[in-house]
Amino acid sequence: MKRFALATFVALATPALAAEPVTIWRSPGCGCCDAYAEYLQAEGFDVTVIDDVNFDDRSVAAGVPEQGIGCHLAMIDGYVVSGLVPAEIIERLLEERPGITGVTLPGMPANAPGMAPAKTGALRTYAFGPGGVEIYADE
């Protein structure tokens, strides 16, 4: 009976433990994009990477403001994530579920995931959507 109860618990709990799927479109040959994908995988996300020479156009079509376009674009549970956004910010986004299109970490800050940790300090992530652009997090 205990085995049945444990098996039932595991079967019911498995979907909640499943990794969140992430699709990343990136500029072909971008090393930091590879490192970022590995970082997200290590953080528990199920990552698929697609090389896309037109990912800038894809970013614009997804609603990313021109000044917020990074070297890759990710789609995670209906949200757009542009740039090297830390996993903690993505997890917060998925937990809070704000009425925005997505988040972006513009540029390639030296201490961002996928880059060398040569610099310390907060990373400023912006939210964007129908209401415009605003600071989402300084972490």
Secondary structure as UniProt FT lines:
FT   HELIX           2..17
FT   STRAND          21..26
FT   TURN            28..29
FT   HELIX           31..42
FT   TURN            43..44
FT   STRAND          46..51
FT   TURN            53..54
FT   HELIX           55..61
FT   TURN            62..63
FT   HELIX           66..68
FT   STRAND          72..76
FT   TURN            77..78
FT   STRAND          79..83
FT   HELIX           87..96
FT   STRAND          102..105
FT   TURN            110..111
FT   TURN            113..114
FT   STRAND          124..129
FT   TURN            130..131
FT   STRAND          132..138
//
